[in-house]
């Protein structure tokens, strides 16, 4: 018998019981260390002791890159939510609805336009919490629209990739986004505008086989899993044991698949430096760090043609 639930009166029971948020503490997957959630959030979702890079949501990622945490949301084209009327254990439409409620996003990719150390930039972020960051029609349209906006603004395009691959619930319509995004990247390349890809944990499947590996500069976060097929599938196919750290960011850098592995704390400065270099721009003074922060609710939603972001 539970004394609290069966003996104590309900009013007294409510006083004794304190509700604890589920995410109050975070356990580091690498070291097992328990860390206070607010400390991890303030540290850009990097575990202070082990430097393990946790997954980062789209809004938090954009805040960490744009000057003064301010940007314009880019209006994205509407697509059919469930083109194939797909159903497995659950309806695809129900999965989409739950993912939108969980993340607050319309789909897996969010695109913003703003200033990066004083210079305009278009940044797309793939949120793994939205159905594993899978590439569907909406995500493909978001990447293409971001590339088009970079062409219009003559600015760099930066992608933070995080995905489990193409979205199976949309079948061939999902796979079609691979060549579409590849053509969009080629258009940016012909205009001689920088295309920079940041590979985060994990980046796999059809995303790796398309726009995620086409950057002028390929950056990876420490420890990120990057590849097309899973390690177990590869081992079963070639009937060999894979080397230690296979498909991890550091291994890929050592073997020439990525250009650099950059800690999240250094990511903003690295991206700004690369954009200046590739755009042949002079060095600019960094944004003032003491500017007031802007909450997600205060972010301005831009019209189809995005105006220039205001200076700090």
C-alpha positions as CSV (number, residue, x, y, z in Angstrom):
1,X,0.0,0.0,0.0
2,X,1.3,3.5,-0.9
3,X,0.7,5.7,2.2
4,X,0.8,8.9,0.2
5,X,-1.8,7.9,-2.4
6,X,-4.1,5.7,-0.3
7,X,-4.1,7.3,3.2
8,X,-3.4,11.0,2.9
9,X,-6.3,13.2,1.9
10,X,-6.2,14.7,-1.7
11,X,-5.7,18.3,-0.6
12,X,-2.8,17.4,1.7
13,X,-1.5,15.0,-1.0
14,X,-1.2,17.9,-3.5
15,X,0.8,19.9,-1.0
16,X,3.3,17.1,-0.4
17,X,3.8,16.2,-4.1
18,X,5.9,18.5,-6.2
19,X,5.8,18.2,-9.9
20,X,9.4,18.0,-11.4
21,X,9.9,18.9,-15.1
22,X,11.0,15.9,-17.2
23,X,14.0,17.8,-18.6
24,X,15.3,19.3,-15.4
25,X,18.4,17.2,-15.6
26,X,20.2,15.8,-18.7
27,X,22.3,12.7,-18.7
28,X,25.4,12.9,-20.9
29,X,25.3,10.0,-23.4
30,X,29.1,9.9,-23.5
31,X,30.1,10.1,-19.8
32,X,26.9,9.5,-18.0
33,X,27.2,12.8,-16.1
34,X,24.0,14.4,-14.9
35,X,23.9,18.1,-15.8
36,X,21.3,20.7,-15.0
37,X,19.3,21.5,-18.1
38,X,19.6,25.3,-17.8
39,X,23.4,25.0,-17.6
40,X,23.5,22.9,-20.8
41,X,21.1,25.3,-22.6
42,X,23.3,28.3,-21.6
43,X,26.3,26.4,-22.9
44,X,24.7,26.0,-26.4
45,X,23.7,22.4,-25.6
46,X,27.3,21.3,-25.0
47,X,27.9,19.2,-21.9
48,X,30.4,21.2,-19.8
49,X,32.4,18.3,-18.5
50,X,32.7,16.0,-21.6
51,X,32.2,18.6,-24.4
52,X,29.5,16.2,-25.8
53,X,27.4,18.1,-28.4
54,X,23.7,17.5,-27.8
55,X,21.2,18.0,-30.5
56,X,20.1,21.6,-31.0
57,X,16.7,22.8,-32.1
58,X,16.2,25.1,-35.1
59,X,15.3,28.2,-33.2
60,X,18.2,27.8,-30.7
61,X,20.6,27.2,-33.6
62,X,19.5,30.4,-35.5
63,X,19.9,32.4,-32.2
64,X,23.4,31.1,-31.8
65,X,24.5,32.3,-35.3
66,X,22.7,35.5,-36.2
67,X,23.8,38.9,-34.8
68,X,21.9,39.9,-31.7
69,X,19.8,36.6,-32.1
70,X,17.6,38.5,-34.6
71,X,16.6,37.3,-38.0
72,X,13.6,37.2,-40.5
73,X,11.8,34.0,-41.0
74,X,11.7,33.2,-44.7
75,X,8.2,32.4,-46.0
76,X,8.2,28.9,-47.4
77,X,5.9,27.4,-50.1
78,X,3.0,25.3,-49.0
79,X,3.0,21.7,-50.0
80,X,0.5,18.8,-49.8
81,X,0.7,17.5,-46.2
82,X,0.0,13.8,-47.0
83,X,0.2,13.3,-50.8
84,X,0.1,9.5,-50.7
85,X,-2.5,9.1,-47.9
86,X,0.2,6.9,-46.2
87,X,-0.6,4.8,-43.2
88,X,1.5,2.2,-41.3
89,X,0.9,1.8,-37.6
90,X,-0.5,5.3,-37.6
91,X,-1.7,7.8,-40.2
92,X,1.1,10.0,-41.6
93,X,-1.1,13.0,-41.1
94,X,-1.3,12.2,-37.4
95,X,2.5,11.9,-37.2
96,X,2.9,15.3,-38.9
97,X,0.4,16.9,-36.5
98,X,2.3,15.5,-33.5
99,X,5.7,16.6,-34.8
100,X,4.4,20.1,-35.4
101,X,3.0,20.3,-31.8
102,X,6.3,18.9,-30.4
103,X,8.7,21.3,-32.2
104,X,6.5,24.3,-33.1
105,X,7.8,24.0,-36.7
106,X,5.8,23.5,-39.8
107,X,8.3,20.9,-41.1
108,X,11.8,19.7,-40.5
109,X,13.7,22.7,-42.0
110,X,13.5,26.4,-40.8
111,X,15.1,29.1,-43.0
112,X,16.1,32.5,-41.8
113,X,17.7,35.6,-43.3
114,X,19.7,38.1,-41.2
115,X,23.2,39.4,-40.4
116,X,26.2,37.4,-39.6
117,X,28.8,39.8,-38.1
118,X,27.3,42.6,-40.2
119,X,27.0,40.8,-43.5
120,X,23.7,39.3,-44.9
121,X,23.4,35.5,-44.9
122,X,20.7,32.9,-45.5
123,X,20.7,30.0,-43.0
124,X,18.7,26.8,-43.1
125,X,18.5,24.5,-40.1
126,X,17.3,20.9,-40.1
127,X,15.6,20.0,-36.8
128,X,16.1,16.3,-36.0
129,X,13.2,16.4,-33.5
130,X,10.8,16.8,-36.4
131,X,10.4,13.2,-37.6
132,X,14.2,12.6,-37.5
133,X,14.8,15.6,-39.7
134,X,13.7,13.5,-42.7
135,X,13.7,15.0,-46.2
136,X,10.2,15.3,-47.6
137,X,8.5,17.7,-50.1
138,X,8.3,20.5,-47.6
139,X,11.9,20.2,-46.5
140,X,13.0,20.1,-50.2
141,X,11.0,23.2,-50.9
142,X,12.6,24.9,-47.9
143,X,16.1,24.2,-49.2
144,X,15.3,25.3,-52.7
145,X,13.6,28.5,-51.4
146,X,16.7,29.3,-49.3
147,X,19.0,28.8,-52.3
148,X,16.8,31.1,-54.4
149,X,16.8,33.8,-51.7
150,X,20.6,33.6,-51.4
151,X,20.7,34.2,-55.2
152,X,18.3,37.2,-54.9
153,X,20.3,38.7,-52.0
154,X,23.7,37.7,-53.4
155,X,24.6,36.3,-50.0
156,X,26.1,33.1,-48.7
157,X,23.8,30.1,-48.0
158,X,24.6,28.0,-44.9
159,X,22.9,24.7,-44.1
160,X,23.0,23.0,-40.7
161,X,22.2,19.4,-41.7
162,X,20.7,16.8,-39.3
163,X,18.7,14.0,-40.7
164,X,17.9,10.3,-40.8
165,X,17.4,10.4,-44.6
166,X,14.5,10.7,-47.0
167,X,10.9,10.5,-45.6
168,X,9.5,7.1,-46.5
169,X,5.9,8.2,-46.0
170,X,6.2,10.4,-49.2
171,X,7.9,7.7,-51.3
172,X,9.2,8.8,-54.7
173,X,8.1,12.4,-54.0
174,X,10.6,12.5,-51.2
175,X,13.4,11.0,-53.3
176,X,12.8,13.7,-56.0
177,X,14.0,16.3,-53.5
178,X,17.5,14.9,-53.8
179,X,18.1,16.0,-57.5
180,X,16.0,19.2,-56.9
181,X,18.2,20.4,-54.1
182,X,21.3,19.4,-56.1
183,X,20.2,21.5,-59.0
184,X,19.6,24.4,-56.6
185,X,23.1,24.1,-55.2
186,X,24.5,24.1,-58.7
187,X,22.7,27.4,-59.5
188,X,24.3,29.0,-56.4
189,X,27.7,27.7,-57.5
190,X,27.3,29.2,-61.0
191,X,26.5,32.5,-59.4
192,X,29.8,32.2,-57.5
193,X,28.1,32.5,-54.1
194,X,29.3,30.5,-51.1
195,X,27.5,27.4,-50.0
196,X,28.6,26.1,-46.6
197,X,27.4,22.9,-45.0
198,X,27.6,22.2,-41.2
199,X,27.1,18.5,-40.6
200,X,25.6,17.8,-37.2
201,X,24.7,14.6,-35.4
202,X,23.4,12.6,-37.2
203,X,23.5,13.3,-41.0
204,X,22.7,10.2,-42.9
205,X,20.7,8.7,-45.9
206,X,19.4,10.7,-48.8
207,X,20.4,14.0,-47.2
208,X,24.1,12.9,-47.2
209,X,23.6,11.7,-50.8
210,X,22.5,15.2,-51.9
211,X,22.9,18.7,-50.7
212,X,24.6,17.9,-47.4
213,X,27.9,16.8,-49.1
214,X,28.0,19.5,-51.9
215,X,29.3,22.4,-49.8
216,X,32.2,24.6,-50.9
217,X,33.3,24.1,-47.3
218,X,32.3,21.0,-45.3
219,X,32.3,21.6,-41.6
220,X,31.3,18.9,-39.0
221,X,30.6,19.2,-35.3
222,X,32.7,17.0,-32.9
223,X,31.6,13.4,-32.7
224,X,28.8,13.8,-35.4
225,X,27.7,10.6,-37.1
226,X,27.9,11.2,-40.9
227,X,27.3,8.6,-43.6
228,X,24.8,7.1,-46.1
229,X,24.2,3.5,-44.9
230,X,24.5,2.4,-41.3
231,X,27.7,0.8,-40.0
232,X,25.9,-2.5,-39.4
233,X,24.6,-2.6,-42.9
234,X,28.1,-1.9,-44.3
235,X,29.6,-4.6,-42.2
236,X,27.1,-7.2,-43.3
237,X,27.6,-6.2,-46.9
238,X,31.4,-6.3,-47.0
239,X,31.7,-8.9,-44.3
240,X,34.5,-7.0,-42.5
241,X,34.8,-5.3,-39.2
242,X,34.8,-1.5,-39.6
243,X,37.6,0.6,-38.0
244,X,37.2,2.4,-34.7
245,X,35.3,5.7,-35.0
246,X,34.1,4.9,-38.5
247,X,31.6,7.5,-39.9
248,X,32.4,10.0,-37.1
249,X,33.4,13.5,-37.8
250,X,37.0,13.1,-36.8
251,X,37.5,10.0,-38.8
252,X,36.0,11.7,-41.9
253,X,38.3,14.7,-41.5
254,X,41.3,12.4,-41.3
255,X,40.2,10.7,-44.5
256,X,39.3,13.9,-46.5
257,X,35.5,13.7,-46.4
258,X,35.1,17.0,-44.4
259,X,37.3,20.1,-44.3
260,X,37.2,20.8,-40.6
261,X,35.7,19.8,-37.3
262,X,34.6,22.9,-35.4
263,X,33.4,23.1,-31.8
264,X,30.0,24.7,-31.4
265,X,31.4,27.6,-29.4
266,X,33.6,28.5,-32.3
267,X,31.0,27.9,-35.1
268,X,29.7,31.4,-35.4
269,X,33.1,33.0,-35.8
270,X,34.3,30.3,-38.2
271,X,31.2,30.8,-40.4
272,X,31.6,34.5,-40.5
273,X,35.3,34.2,-41.4
274,X,34.6,31.8,-44.2
275,X,31.8,34.0,-45.6
276,X,34.1,37.0,-45.6
277,X,36.8,35.0,-47.3
278,X,34.6,33.4,-50.0
279,X,32.8,36.7,-50.6
280,X,36.1,38.6,-50.7
281,X,34.7,41.0,-48.1
282,X,36.8,43.1,-45.7
283,X,36.8,42.1,-42.0
284,X,34.0,43.7,-40.0
285,X,33.5,44.5,-36.4
286,X,31.6,41.8,-34.6
287,X,28.1,42.5,-33.3
288,X,27.7,44.0,-29.9
289,X,27.3,41.1,-27.4
290,X,25.4,43.2,-24.8
291,X,22.4,43.8,-27.1
292,X,19.0,42.8,-25.7
293,X,18.0,39.2,-26.5
294,X,15.0,38.6,-28.7
295,X,12.7,35.7,-27.9
296,X,11.3,33.4,-30.5
297,X,7.9,35.0,-30.2
298,X,9.4,38.4,-31.2
299,X,11.0,37.1,-34.4
300,X,9.6,38.9,-37.5
301,X,8.0,36.7,-40.2
302,X,9.2,38.0,-43.5
303,X,7.1,38.3,-46.7
304,X,8.1,36.4,-49.8
305,X,10.8,38.9,-50.7
306,X,12.7,39.3,-47.4
307,X,13.8,42.9,-46.5
308,X,17.3,43.5,-45.2
309,X,17.7,42.7,-41.5
310,X,18.0,45.7,-39.3
311,X,21.5,46.6,-37.9
312,X,22.1,46.3,-34.2
